[in-house]
Amino acid sequence: MKKLLISIKISARAIFKVLSIPPYFFIAIFSGFVLLGLLIWLFSFQTLFYVLSVPFLSVNEKLSYFFSGYTNSFLYFFRDPIVFTRDIFVILAAINISLFIFIKRSSQNDQQKMHGGAGGLFVGLVAAGCITCGTSIIAPLFASVGATASASASRNIGAIGNIIGIILTLYSVHGFGKRAAYELARK
């Protein structure tokens, strides 16, 4: 247990050190913005495309609709478990991407094994979406196995999927943090 705590401490220090470097901080911010937009609009892409393509809405109204997904995400951060877990997942995934780029740029040996975060990204994508309107991947999965779960049960399963994605991504961030500590010590 003591080794794990020391490993977490070393990893966390390296993560904060990497994110204190401006380019990697901005990579994390930008990738978080893109990932959040992807998770917000991926399953409602047809609606987004319709709103952005109708001629009777002004550019301001279209931009307002597009960014309302982001503002609602932060307004309901603590109120909705799906939004909360999705946003935590996005923050961790953005940190993961920034650490990955840092390690790739500073690594001498590209053949070394690196911890991947694809599993966390996949689970987060599965858990995201609008359950009640049926645009989530979870709703068709329920329909395909004949489950008659209510929307609230589907939402709970979505939150659990997000938590699994958070755990997988947290593991990946920890692995990248340890590797970043190694790369920082080499410099």
N, CA, C and O atoms as a DFTB+ gen file, in Angstrom:
748 C
 N C O
     1  1       0.829      -1.199       0.000
     2  2       0.000       0.000       0.000
     3  2       0.869       1.258       0.000
     4  3       0.564       2.259      -0.649
     5  1       1.969       1.163       0.759
     6  2       2.864       2.311       0.838
     7  2       3.518       2.585      -0.521
     8  3       3.707       3.741      -0.902
     9  1       3.861       1.516      -1.248
    10  2       4.442       1.685      -2.580
    11  2       3.457       2.367      -3.529
    12  3       3.835       3.222      -4.330
    13  1       2.187       1.973      -3.422
    14  2       1.161       2.574      -4.269
    15  2       1.016       4.067      -3.981
    16  3       0.912       4.872      -4.906
    17  1       1.008       4.433      -2.711
    18  2       0.894       5.853      -2.351
    19  2       2.096       6.651      -2.844
    20  3       1.941       7.779      -3.311
    21  1       3.275       6.082      -2.745
    22  2       4.470       6.764      -3.245
    23  2       4.392       6.907      -4.761
    24  3       4.742       7.949      -5.316
    25  1       3.927       5.846      -5.426
    26  2       3.774       5.886      -6.882
    27  2       2.765       6.950      -7.302
    28  3       2.996       7.679      -8.267
    29  1       1.665       7.039      -6.592
    30  2       0.651       8.058      -6.890
    31  2       1.212       9.455      -6.671
    32  3       0.954      10.363      -7.461
    33  1       1.975       9.626      -5.603
    34  2       2.569      10.937      -5.293
    35  2       3.562      11.354      -6.384
    36  3       3.557      12.505      -6.821
    37  1       4.405      10.429      -6.820
    38  2       5.375      10.721      -7.879
    39  2       4.639      11.051      -9.181
    40  3       4.991      12.000      -9.882
    41  1       3.631      10.266      -9.486
    42  2       2.851      10.485     -10.702
    43  2       2.148      11.841     -10.666
    44  3       2.166      12.577     -11.652
    45  1       1.531      12.168      -9.536
    46  2       0.807      13.445      -9.421
    47  2       1.752      14.632      -9.556
    48  3       1.413      15.619     -10.209
    49  1       2.916      14.549      -8.958
    50  2       3.894      15.638      -9.092
    51  2       4.301      15.832     -10.546
    52  3       4.386      16.961     -11.029
    53  1       4.548      14.739     -11.231
    54  2       4.941      14.828     -12.638
    55  2       3.811      15.401     -13.486
    56  3       4.053      16.205     -14.386
    57  1       2.583      14.989     -13.202
    58  2       1.433      15.507     -13.953
    59  2       1.318      17.019     -13.780
    60  3       1.143      17.749     -14.756
    61  1       1.417      17.484     -12.541
    62  2       1.329      18.925     -12.299
    63  2       2.497      19.661     -12.941
    64  3       2.334      20.778     -13.432
    65  1       3.677      19.041     -12.941
    66  2       4.843      19.678     -13.555
    67  2       4.657      19.788     -15.074
    68  3       4.970      20.820     -15.667
    69  1       4.148      18.723     -15.697
    70  2       3.918      18.757     -17.146
    71  2       2.834      19.779     -17.482
    72  3       2.979      20.541     -18.438
    73  1       1.750      19.801     -16.708
    74  2       0.664      20.745     -16.999
    75  2       1.039      22.187     -16.676
    76  3       0.344      23.113     -17.096
    77  1       2.126      22.390     -15.936
    78  2       2.579      23.761     -15.691
    79  2       3.371      24.310     -16.876
    80  3       3.674      25.502     -16.920
    81  1       3.706      23.452     -17.829
    82  2       4.359      23.884     -19.068
    83  2       3.246      24.366     -20.010
    84  3       2.378      23.577     -20.384
    85  1       3.260      25.648     -20.398
    86  2       2.118      26.216     -21.143
    87  2       1.632      25.425     -22.359
    88  3       0.422      25.244     -22.495
    89  1       2.508      24.941     -23.255
    90  2       1.954      24.217     -24.403
    91  2       1.151      22.978     -24.000
    92  3       0.129      22.680     -24.619
    93  1       1.590      22.272     -22.997
    94  2       0.885      21.058     -22.584
    95  2      -0.397      21.391     -21.818
    96  3      -1.372      20.641     -21.873
    97  1      -0.387      22.504     -21.115
    98  2      -1.611      22.964     -20.465
    99  2      -2.665      23.307     -21.517
   100  3      -3.831      22.936     -21.380
   101  1      -2.248      24.020     -22.569
   102  2      -3.201      24.396     -23.619
   103  2      -3.641      23.186     -24.444
   104  3      -4.770      23.152     -24.932
   105  1      -2.763      22.195     -24.603
   106  2      -3.170      20.952     -25.265
   107  2      -4.269      20.287     -24.454
   108  3      -5.251      19.804     -25.017
   109  1      -4.111      20.258     -23.129
   110  2      -5.132      19.653     -22.262
   111  2      -6.448      20.421     -22.358
   112  3      -7.515      19.813     -22.448
   113  1      -6.380      21.750     -22.341
   114  2      -7.599      22.566     -22.440
   115  2      -8.289      22.335     -23.787
   116  3      -9.497      22.103     -23.833
   117  1      -7.526      22.398     -24.877
   118  2      -8.106      22.232     -26.203
   119  2      -8.683      20.832     -26.386
   120  3      -9.797      20.684     -26.888
   121  1      -7.940      19.808     -25.984
   122  2      -8.448      18.445     -26.159
   123  2      -9.663      18.201     -25.271
   124  3     -10.567      17.458     -25.654
   125  1      -9.698      18.817     -24.088
   126  2     -10.887      18.704     -23.242
   127  2     -12.093      19.356     -23.889
   128  3     -13.201      18.823     -23.835
   129  1     -11.876      20.506     -24.497
   130  2     -12.964      21.207     -25.197
   131  2     -13.490      20.363     -26.353
   132  3     -14.701      20.250     -26.538
   133  1     -12.595      19.777     -27.122
   134  2     -12.994      18.947     -28.265
   135  2     -13.695      17.676     -27.788
   136  3     -14.735      17.305     -28.333
   137  1     -13.135      17.004     -26.773
   138  2     -13.753      15.773     -26.259
   139  2     -15.134      16.035     -25.677
   140  3     -16.068      15.266     -25.905
   141  1     -15.258      17.120     -24.928
   142  2     -16.558      17.440     -24.355
   143  2     -17.570      17.719     -25.455
   144  3     -18.708      17.254     -25.387
   145  1     -17.161      18.477     -26.472
   146  2     -18.051      18.732     -27.605
   147  2     -18.430      17.450     -28.318
   148  3     -19.576      17.275     -28.731
   149  1     -17.466      16.555     -28.460
   150  2     -17.752      15.277     -29.098
   151  2     -18.767      14.476     -28.289
   152  3     -19.706      13.916     -28.854
   153  1     -18.588      14.418     -26.982
   154  2     -19.515      13.659     -26.146
   155  2     -20.886      14.325     -26.034
   156  3     -21.900      13.643     -25.890
   157  1     -20.914      15.639     -26.098
   158  2     -22.192      16.348     -26.026
   159  2     -22.981      16.163     -27.321
   160  3     -24.177      15.874     -27.286
   161  1     -22.313      16.329     -28.460
   162  2     -23.036      16.396     -29.726
   163  2     -22.974      15.138     -30.567
   164  3     -23.690      15.047     -31.564
   165  1     -22.160      14.172     -30.213
   166  2     -22.009      12.987     -31.050
   167  2     -23.327      12.255     -31.268
   168  3     -23.625      11.832     -32.385
   169  1     -24.106      12.107     -30.223
   170  2     -25.342      11.348     -30.336
   171  2     -26.536      12.223     -30.702
   172  3     -27.649      11.722     -30.859
   173  1     -26.310      13.523     -30.836
   174  2     -27.360      14.438     -31.284
   175  2     -26.879      15.216     -32.498
   176  3     -27.257      16.369     -32.704
   177  1     -26.047      14.575     -33.291
   178  2     -25.437      15.254     -34.430
   179  2     -26.461      15.721     -35.450
   180  3     -26.302      16.791     -36.038
   181  1     -27.509      14.938     -35.670
   182  2     -28.530      15.341     -36.643
   183  2     -29.243      16.605     -36.193
   184  3     -29.521      17.490     -37.003
   185  1     -29.541      16.691     -34.892
   186  2     -30.184      17.897     -34.366
   187  2     -29.255      19.093     -34.497
   188  3     -29.679      20.169     -34.917
   189  1     -27.996      18.910     -34.142
   190  2     -27.022      19.994     -34.259
   191  2     -26.893      20.440     -35.717
   192  3     -26.888      21.638     -35.999
   193  1     -26.788      19.497     -36.634
   194  2     -26.667      19.837     -38.047
   195  2     -27.897      20.600     -38.535
   196  3     -27.777      21.559     -39.297
   197  1     -29.073      20.171     -38.096
   198  2     -30.303      20.855     -38.511
   199  2     -30.306      22.301     -38.017
   200  3     -30.582      23.222     -38.786
   201  1     -29.998      22.498     -36.737
   202  2     -30.028      23.851     -36.177
   203  2     -28.987      24.740     -36.842
   204  3     -29.250      25.911     -37.114
   205  1     -27.814      24.193     -37.101
   206  2     -26.766      25.001     -37.720
   207  2     -27.009      25.256     -39.206
   208  3     -26.400      26.157     -39.782
   209  1     -27.891      24.472     -39.835
   210  2     -28.107      24.652     -41.264
   211  2     -29.395      25.403     -41.621
   212  3     -29.573      25.780     -42.779
   213  1     -30.287      25.627     -40.670
   214  2     -31.526      26.330     -41.022
   215  2     -31.213      27.796     -41.313
   216  3     -30.441      28.421     -40.587
   217  1     -31.809      28.346     -42.373
   218  2     -31.468      29.709     -42.774
   219  2     -32.120      30.799     -41.927
   220  3     -31.630      31.928     -41.908
   221  1     -33.209      30.491     -41.227
   222  2     -33.919      31.549     -40.513
   223  2     -33.321      31.873     -39.144
   224  3     -33.774      32.814     -38.492
   225  1     -32.328      31.129     -38.698
   226  2     -31.642      31.465     -37.442
   227  2     -30.405      32.296     -37.744
   228  3     -29.686      32.040     -38.710
   229  1     -30.171      33.288     -36.910
   230  2     -28.982      34.115     -37.105
   231  2     -27.738      33.350     -36.647
   232  3     -27.841      32.327     -35.970
   233  1     -26.578      33.854     -37.019
   234  2     -25.315      33.234     -36.621
   235  2     -25.195      33.238     -35.098
   236  3     -24.713      32.275     -34.503
   237  1     -25.633      34.317     -34.483
   238  2     -25.587      34.414     -33.030
   239  2     -26.447      33.330     -32.368
   240  3     -26.032      32.712     -31.388
   241  1     -27.653      33.107     -32.916
   242  2     -28.536      32.078     -32.365
   243  2     -27.951      30.673     -32.563
   244  3     -28.076      29.818     -31.687
   245  1     -27.320      30.443     -33.700
   246  2     -26.699      29.150     -33.961
   247  2     -25.531      28.901     -33.009
   248  3     -25.399      27.814     -32.446
   249  1     -24.694      29.909     -32.836
   250  2     -23.569      29.773     -31.896
   251  2     -24.068      29.604     -30.466
   252  3     -23.496      28.845     -29.683
   253  1     -25.133      30.315     -30.138
   254  2     -25.720      30.192     -28.807
   255  2     -26.213      28.769     -28.572
   256  3     -26.020      28.215     -27.490
   257  1     -26.845      28.179     -29.575
   258  2     -27.325      26.801     -29.444
   259  2     -26.152      25.833     -29.304
   260  3     -26.186      24.922     -28.477
   261  1     -25.118      26.034     -30.115
   262  2     -23.954      25.147     -30.068
   263  2     -23.283      25.201     -28.690
   264  3     -22.990      24.161     -28.099
   265  1     -23.046      26.400     -28.188
   266  2     -22.354      26.534     -26.908
   267  2     -23.256      26.287     -25.710
   268  3     -22.765      26.193     -24.585
   269  1     -24.565      26.179     -25.921
   270  2     -25.457      25.863     -24.804
   271  2     -25.170      24.472     -24.253
   272  3     -25.391      24.215     -23.070
   273  1     -24.685      23.585     -25.090
   274  2     -24.286      22.259     -24.607
   275  2     -23.160      22.359     -23.593
   276  3     -23.167      21.661     -22.579
   277  1     -22.199      23.220     -23.862
   278  2     -21.086      23.423     -22.924
   279  2     -21.574      24.101     -21.646
   280  3     -21.232      23.669     -20.545
   281  1     -22.369      25.160     -21.787
   282  2     -22.823      25.865     -20.589
   283  2     -23.728      24.988     -19.734
   284  3     -23.637      25.023     -18.507
   285  1     -24.596      24.205     -20.361
   286  2     -25.444      23.297     -19.586
   287  2     -24.614      22.237     -18.883
   288  3     -24.958      21.793     -17.787
   289  1     -23.532      21.838     -19.510
   290  2     -22.658      20.846     -18.891
   291  2     -22.093      21.374     -17.574
   292  3     -21.973      20.633     -16.599
   293  1     -21.749      22.650     -17.556
   294  2     -21.197      23.214     -16.322
   295  2     -22.290      23.636     -15.343
   296  3     -22.065      23.629     -14.133
   297  1     -23.460      24.001     -15.841
   298  2     -24.562      24.364     -14.951
   299  2     -25.075      23.160     -14.163
   300  3     -25.451      23.288     -12.998
   301  1     -25.089      22.000     -14.801
   302  2     -25.620      20.796     -14.162
   303  2     -24.521      19.859     -13.678
   304  3     -24.761      18.667     -13.483
   305  1     -23.329      20.387     -13.486
   306  2     -22.167      19.577     -13.123
   307  2     -22.417      18.746     -11.869
   308  3     -22.138      17.547     -11.866
   309  1     -22.935      19.354     -10.805
   310  2     -23.146      18.628      -9.557
   311  2     -24.571      18.080      -9.414
   312  3     -24.844      17.318      -8.487
   313  1     -25.467      18.451     -10.305
   314  2     -26.872      18.039     -10.178
   315  2     -27.164      16.702     -10.854
   316  3     -28.041      15.966     -10.403
   317  1     -26.466      16.387     -11.898
   318  2     -26.764      15.200     -12.696
   319  2     -25.554      14.264     -12.680
   320  3     -24.460      14.668     -13.074
   321  1     -25.736      13.015     -12.229
   322  2     -24.583      12.107     -12.163
   323  2     -23.975      11.802     -13.532
   324  3     -22.768      11.580     -13.631
   325  1     -24.788      11.787     -14.582
   326  2     -24.251      11.549     -15.928
   327  2     -23.330      12.696     -16.331
   328  3     -22.222      12.465     -16.814
   329  1     -23.785      13.920     -16.135
   330  2     -22.987      15.094     -16.507
   331  2     -21.724      15.153     -15.653
   332  3     -20.637      15.412     -16.169
   333  1     -21.860      14.916     -14.362
   334  2     -20.715      14.962     -13.453
   335  2     -19.655      13.949     -13.863
   336  3     -18.483      14.296     -14.007
   337  1     -20.065      12.696     -14.053
   338  2     -19.084      11.669     -14.395
   339  2     -18.522      11.871     -15.800
   340  3     -17.349      11.586     -16.040
   341  1     -19.340      12.358     -16.728
   342  2     -18.844      12.631     -18.078
   343  2     -17.786      13.726     -18.055
   344  3     -16.754      13.606     -18.715
   345  1     -18.037      14.798     -17.296
   346  2     -17.085      15.903     -17.254
   347  2     -15.790      15.514     -16.548
   348  3     -14.711      15.944     -16.955
   349  1     -15.887      14.704     -15.494
   350  2     -14.673      14.199     -14.838
   351  2     -13.888      13.336     -15.818
   352  3     -12.664      13.433     -15.903
   353  1     -14.602      12.492     -16.556
   354  2     -13.961      11.662     -17.573
   355  2     -13.244      12.530     -18.608
   356  3     -12.110      12.231     -18.983
   357  1     -13.887      13.596     -19.069
   358  2     -13.294      14.475     -20.077
   359  2     -12.033      15.145     -19.532
   360  3     -11.035      15.250     -20.244
   361  1     -12.067      15.595     -18.285
   362  2     -10.893      16.226     -17.680
   363  2      -9.729      15.237     -17.630
   364  3      -8.602      15.577     -17.992
   365  1     -10.006      14.017     -17.182
   366  2      -8.951      13.002     -17.109
   367  2      -8.440      12.624     -18.497
   368  3      -7.236      12.448     -18.686
   369  1      -9.340      12.499     -19.467
   370  2      -8.930      12.153     -20.827
   371  2      -8.076      13.270     -21.438
   372  3      -7.122      12.990     -22.163
   373  1      -8.410      14.524     -21.153
   374  2      -7.622      15.651     -21.664
   375  2      -6.220      15.650     -21.045
   376  3      -5.234      15.901     -21.738
   377  1      -6.135      15.369     -19.753
   378  2      -4.834      15.255     -19.100
   379  2      -4.060      14.092     -19.702
   380  3      -2.854      14.193     -19.926
   381  1      -4.746      13.000     -19.962
   382  2      -4.140      11.817     -20.565
   383  2      -3.532      12.145     -21.928
   384  3      -2.409      11.738     -22.225
   385  1      -4.267      12.871     -22.745
   386  2      -3.781      13.245     -24.080
   387  2      -2.558      14.143     -23.974
   388  3      -1.584      13.965     -24.706
   389  1      -2.608      15.104     -23.064
   390  2      -1.477      16.016     -22.888
   391  2      -0.229      15.262     -22.417
   392  3       0.871      15.510     -22.910
   393  1      -0.401      14.347     -21.467
   394  2       0.733      13.548     -20.991
   395  2       1.277      12.653     -22.096
   396  3       2.490      12.493     -22.232
   397  1       0.384      12.074     -22.880
   398  2       0.807      11.223     -23.989
   399  2       1.679      12.010     -24.960
   400  3       2.725      11.520     -25.388
   401  1       1.264      13.216     -25.311
   402  2       2.042      14.041     -26.239
   403  2       3.379      14.426     -25.624
   404  3       4.403      14.415     -26.308
   405  1       3.380      14.767     -24.331
   406  2       4.635      15.096     -23.654
   407  2       5.601      13.922     -23.704
   408  3       6.779      14.097     -24.014
   409  1       5.110      12.734     -23.401
   410  2       5.969      11.546     -23.380
   411  2       6.468      11.218     -24.779
   412  3       7.639      10.883     -24.960
   413  1       5.589      11.311     -25.761
   414  2       6.002      11.030     -27.137
   415  2       7.080      11.995     -27.605
   416  3       8.022      11.599     -28.292
   417  1       6.941      13.249     -27.234
   418  2       7.927      14.250     -27.662
   419  2       9.253      14.101     -26.935
   420  3      10.307      14.361     -27.516
   421  1       9.218      13.692     -25.690
   422  2      10.452      13.655     -24.908
   423  2      11.080      12.277     -24.829
   424  3      12.185      12.128     -24.306
   425  1      10.398      11.277     -25.336
   426  2      10.917       9.913     -25.257
   427  2      11.971       9.669     -26.326
   428  3      11.786      10.022     -27.491
   429  1      13.069       9.068     -25.919
   430  2      14.127       8.712     -26.858
   431  2      13.794       7.412     -27.580
   432  3      14.107       7.248     -28.759
   433  1      13.159       6.492     -26.862
   434  2      12.882       5.176     -27.418
   435  2      11.382       5.012     -27.607
   436  3      10.656       4.748     -26.649
   437  1      10.916       5.170     -28.845
   438  2       9.481       5.056     -29.123
   439  2       8.992       3.612     -29.048
   440  3       7.788       3.362     -29.097
   441  1       9.918       2.664     -28.931
   442  2       9.520       1.266     -28.885
   443  2       9.077       0.836     -27.491
   444  3       8.528      -0.255     -27.332
   445  1       9.307       1.683     -26.466
   446  2       8.923       1.313     -25.107
   447  2       7.415       1.232     -24.991
   448  3       6.680       1.993     -25.619
   449  1       6.969       0.284     -24.166
   450  2       5.532       0.085     -23.971
   451  2       4.968       1.246     -23.159
   452  3       5.561       1.677     -22.170
   453  1       3.813       1.744     -23.596
   454  2       3.149       2.833     -22.884
   455  2       1.745       2.373     -22.527
   456  3       1.120       1.622     -23.275
   457  1       1.251       2.830     -21.377
   458  2      -0.116       2.501     -20.967
   459  2      -1.076       3.236     -21.890
   460  3      -0.893       4.424     -22.154
   461  1      -2.084       2.552     -22.377
   462  2      -3.041       3.154     -23.303
   463  2      -4.303       3.596     -22.595
   464  3      -4.637       3.078     -21.530
   465  1      -5.002       4.546     -23.178
   466  2      -6.243       5.027     -22.608
   467  2      -7.436       4.766     -23.504
   468  3      -8.493       5.368     -23.313
   469  1      -7.289       3.879     -24.480
   470  2      -8.381       3.625     -25.413
   471  2      -9.564       2.948     -24.729
   472  3     -10.714       3.190     -25.095
   473  1      -9.291       2.109     -23.749
   474  2     -10.380       1.434     -23.038
   475  2     -11.259       2.426     -22.304
   476  3     -12.485       2.322     -22.345
   477  1     -10.642       3.388     -21.633
   478  2     -11.405       4.412     -20.925
   479  2     -12.194       5.279     -21.882
   480  3     -13.330       5.653     -21.591
   481  1     -11.601       5.605     -23.027
   482  2     -12.307       6.415     -24.019
   483  2     -13.507       5.661     -24.571
   484  3     -14.579       6.243     -24.736
   485  1     -13.340       4.361     -24.860
   486  2     -14.444       3.570     -25.387
   487  2     -15.598       3.491     -24.396
   488  3     -16.755       3.683     -24.769
   489  1     -15.286       3.207     -23.129
   490  2     -16.344       3.086     -22.122
   491  2     -17.037       4.434     -21.923
   492  3     -18.255       4.485     -21.752
   493  1     -16.268       5.525     -21.944
   494  2     -16.871       6.847     -21.814
   495  2     -17.800       7.170     -22.974
   496  3     -18.857       7.767     -22.770
   497  1     -17.418       6.782     -24.192
   498  2     -18.278       7.010     -25.348
   499  2     -19.550       6.176     -25.271
   500  3     -20.625       6.642     -25.650
   501  1     -19.429       4.943     -24.780
   502  2     -20.606       4.082     -24.652
   503  2     -21.574       4.671     -23.634
   504  3     -22.789       4.623     -23.827
   505  1     -21.037       5.227     -22.552
   506  2     -21.887       5.719     -21.474
   507  2     -22.481       7.089     -21.771
   508  3     -23.433       7.494     -21.104
   509  1     -21.954       7.812     -22.745
   510  2     -22.439       9.158     -23.034
   511  2     -23.684       9.099     -23.903
   512  3     -24.019       8.058     -24.469
   513  1     -24.346      10.209     -23.996
   514  2     -25.503      10.302     -24.886
   515  2     -26.780      10.614     -24.135
   516  3     -26.796      10.674     -22.906
   517  1     -27.831      10.809     -24.876
   518  2     -29.137      11.153     -24.314
   519  2     -29.981       9.887     -24.248
   520  3     -30.509       9.431     -25.262
   521  1     -30.105       9.332     -23.069
   522  2     -30.828       8.075     -22.889
   523  2     -32.297       8.248     -23.248
   524  3     -32.870       7.408     -23.943
   525  1     -32.906       9.325     -22.784
   526  2     -34.349       9.483     -22.946
   527  2     -34.759       9.660     -24.404
   528  3     -35.863       9.276     -24.790
   529  1     -33.878      10.237     -25.213
   530  2     -34.256      10.402     -26.620
   531  2     -33.728       9.256     -27.478
   532  3     -33.915       9.257     -28.695
   533  1     -33.070       8.280     -26.855
   534  2     -32.656       7.080     -27.570
   535  2     -31.423       7.236     -28.424
   536  3     -31.163       6.391     -29.281
   537  1     -30.647       8.296     -28.218
   538  2     -29.457       8.481     -29.034
   539  2     -28.211       7.938     -28.364
   540  3     -27.115       8.061     -28.910
   541  1     -28.356       7.349     -27.209
   542  2     -27.217       6.738     -26.545
   543  2     -26.988       5.346     -27.104
   544  3     -27.907       4.719     -27.631
   545  1     -25.771       4.870     -26.988
   546  2     -25.473       3.501     -27.397
   547  2     -26.149       2.524     -26.438
   548  3     -26.471       1.400     -26.824
   549  1     -26.365       2.942     -25.197
   550  2     -26.943       2.063     -24.180
   551  2     -28.392       1.707     -24.516
   552  3     -28.799       0.560     -24.328
   553  1     -29.165       2.654     -25.003
   554  2     -30.582       2.383     -25.301
   555  2     -30.750       1.284     -26.351
   556  3     -31.543       0.369     -26.126
   557  1     -30.042       1.326     -27.492
   558  2     -30.169       0.207     -28.432
   559  2     -29.661      -1.116     -27.866
   560  3     -30.177      -2.178     -28.215
   561  1     -28.651      -1.059     -26.993
   562  2     -28.178      -2.296     -26.372
   563  2     -29.277      -2.923     -25.529
   564  3     -29.474      -4.138     -25.560
   565  1     -29.993      -2.093     -24.776
   566  2     -31.121      -2.616     -24.003
   567  2     -32.182      -3.206     -24.925
   568  3     -32.729      -4.275     -24.654
   569  1     -32.465      -2.504     -26.005
   570  2     -33.501      -2.988     -26.926
   571  2     -33.075      -4.296     -27.583
   572  3     -33.904      -5.177     -27.808
   573  1     -31.784      -4.425     -27.892
   574  2     -31.339      -5.621     -28.598
   575  2     -31.383      -6.864     -27.722
   576  3     -31.556      -7.966     -28.243
   577  1     -31.236      -6.725     -26.429
   578  2     -31.311      -7.896     -25.548
   579  2     -32.696      -8.044     -24.949
   580  3     -32.916      -8.940     -24.134
   581  1     -33.625      -7.201     -25.325
   582  2     -35.002      -7.328     -24.869
   583  2     -35.246      -6.774     -23.489
   584  3     -36.270      -7.079     -22.878
   585  1     -34.340      -5.973     -22.980
   586  2     -34.539      -5.406     -21.646
   587  2     -35.585      -4.303     -21.713
   588  3     -35.660      -3.564     -22.695
   589  1     -36.382      -4.200     -20.675
   590  2     -37.415      -3.169     -20.620
   591  2     -37.109      -2.208     -19.487
   592  3     -37.967      -1.906     -18.658
   593  1     -35.888      -1.738     -19.464
   594  2     -35.470      -0.830     -18.400
   595  2     -36.060       0.553     -18.643
   596  3     -36.254       0.973     -19.784
   597  1     -36.337       1.245     -17.554
   598  2     -36.832       2.612     -17.672
   599  2     -35.674       3.546     -18.003
   600  3     -34.511       3.146     -17.947
   601  1     -35.994       4.786     -18.346
   602  2     -34.957       5.761     -18.670
   603  2     -34.072       6.033     -17.462
   604  3     -32.870       6.246     -17.618
   605  1     -34.646       6.029     -16.255
   606  2     -33.818       6.292     -15.074
   607  2     -32.843       5.152     -14.835
   608  3     -31.709       5.398     -14.426
   609  1     -33.249       3.911     -15.078
   610  2     -32.317       2.790     -14.943
   611  2     -31.220       2.895     -15.997
   612  3     -30.061       2.592     -15.716
   613  1     -31.573       3.316     -17.196
   614  2     -30.582       3.496     -18.251
   615  2     -29.601       4.596     -17.878
   616  3     -28.403       4.482     -18.141
   617  1     -30.109       5.662     -17.266
   618  2     -29.234       6.751     -16.832
   619  2     -28.259       6.263     -15.761
   620  3     -27.085       6.635     -15.774
   621  1     -28.742       5.430     -14.834
   622  2     -27.856       4.901     -13.798
   623  2     -26.785       4.012     -14.414
   624  3     -25.626       4.053     -14.001
   625  1     -27.167       3.218     -15.389
   626  2     -26.185       2.371     -16.060
   627  2     -25.187       3.230     -16.837
   628  3     -24.005       2.895     -16.914
   629  1     -25.663       4.332     -17.409
   630  2     -24.761       5.265     -18.082
   631  2     -23.761       5.877     -17.119
   632  3     -22.585       6.029     -17.449
   633  1     -24.234       6.231     -15.913
   634  2     -23.320       6.784     -14.902
   635  2     -22.303       5.736     -14.482
   636  3     -21.131       6.052     -14.280
   637  1     -22.745       4.492     -14.350
   638  2     -21.814       3.419     -13.988
   639  2     -20.786       3.220     -15.102
   640  3     -19.603       3.010     -14.834
   641  1     -21.244       3.286     -16.349
   642  2     -20.307       3.202     -17.473
   643  2     -19.293       4.331     -17.453
   644  3     -18.113       4.120     -17.735
   645  1     -19.751       5.525     -17.120
   646  2     -18.828       6.652     -17.005
   647  2     -17.823       6.424     -15.889
   648  3     -16.646       6.746     -16.045
   649  1     -18.268       5.874     -14.767
   650  2     -17.362       5.606     -13.651
   651  2     -16.313       4.574     -14.054
   652  3     -15.142       4.705     -13.697
   653  1     -16.728       3.555     -14.793
   654  2     -15.754       2.574     -15.288
   655  2     -14.754       3.253     -16.225
   656  3     -13.554       2.983     -16.159
   657  1     -15.251       4.135     -17.097
   658  2     -14.364       4.905     -17.972
   659  2     -13.408       5.782     -17.180
   660  3     -12.241       5.918     -17.548
   661  1     -13.895       6.380     -16.091
   662  2     -13.042       7.213     -15.234
   663  2     -11.946       6.363     -14.608
   664  3     -10.786       6.774     -14.574
   665  1     -12.301       5.187     -14.114
   666  2     -11.315       4.314     -13.475
   667  2     -10.239       3.894     -14.473
   668  3      -9.049       3.933     -14.160
   669  1     -10.657       3.491     -15.674
   670  2      -9.687       3.092     -16.692
   671  2      -8.798       4.260     -17.110
   672  3      -7.589       4.097     -17.277
   673  1      -9.395       5.428     -17.278
   674  2      -8.624       6.598     -17.678
   675  2      -7.718       7.055     -16.549
   676  3      -6.600       7.503     -16.801
   677  1      -8.179       6.951     -15.307
   678  2      -7.341       7.297     -14.155
   679  2      -6.125       6.386     -14.083
   680  3      -5.022       6.840     -13.778
   681  1      -6.321       5.113     -14.360
   682  2      -5.200       4.173     -14.405
   683  2      -4.207       4.591     -15.498
   684  3      -2.994       4.572     -15.288
   685  1      -4.734       4.963     -16.648
   686  2      -3.878       5.396     -17.749
   687  2      -3.132       6.682     -17.402
   688  3      -1.943       6.810     -17.692
   689  1      -3.831       7.636     -16.779
   690  2      -3.191       8.893     -16.371
   691  2      -2.082       8.607     -15.360
   692  3      -1.012       9.212     -15.425
   693  1      -2.329       7.704     -14.442
   694  2      -1.313       7.333     -13.452
   695  2      -0.084       6.730     -14.149
   696  3       1.051       7.074     -13.819
   697  1      -0.315       5.834     -15.105
   698  2       0.803       5.244     -15.841
   699  2       1.580       6.282     -16.631
   700  3       2.811       6.272     -16.636
   701  1       0.862       7.182     -17.301
   702  2       1.532       8.252     -18.033
   703  2       2.262       9.195     -17.074
   704  3       3.337       9.699     -17.402
   705  1       1.687       9.435     -15.893
   706  2       2.339      10.285     -14.898
   707  2       3.659       9.687     -14.431
   708  3       4.647      10.404     -14.273
   709  1       3.678       8.379     -14.210
   710  2       4.931       7.714     -13.822
   711  2       5.955       7.811     -14.945
   712  3       7.138       8.051     -14.702
   713  1       5.495       7.625     -16.161
   714  2       6.400       7.714     -17.310
   715  2       6.887       9.155     -17.499
   716  3       8.046       9.378     -17.849
   717  1       6.003      10.131     -17.267
   718  2       6.409      11.536     -17.367
   719  2       7.438      11.879     -16.291
   720  3       8.358      12.658     -16.539
   721  1       7.286      11.299     -15.092
   722  2       8.272      11.515     -14.022
   723  2       9.634      11.010     -14.462
   724  3      10.658      11.645     -14.207
   725  1       9.638       9.872     -15.120
   726  2      10.898       9.319     -15.647
   727  2      11.501      10.252     -16.693
   728  3      12.702      10.525     -16.679
   729  1      10.657      10.737     -17.597
   730  2      11.141      11.636     -18.654
   731  2      11.639      12.957     -18.076
   732  3      12.645      13.499     -18.534
   733  1      10.939      13.474     -17.074
   734  2      11.365      14.724     -16.432
   735  2      12.687      14.543     -15.686
   736  3      13.521      15.448     -15.672
   737  1      12.878      13.381     -15.071
   738  2      14.117      13.112     -14.345
   739  2      15.301      12.969     -15.297
   740  3      16.437      13.261     -14.925
   741  1      15.041      12.527     -16.509
   742  2      16.123      12.377     -17.504
   743  2      16.640      13.705     -17.996
   744  3      17.788      13.797     -18.433
   745  1      15.828      14.727     -17.936
   746  2      16.217      16.050     -18.476
   747  2      17.158      16.774     -17.544
   748  3      17.582      17.891     -17.840
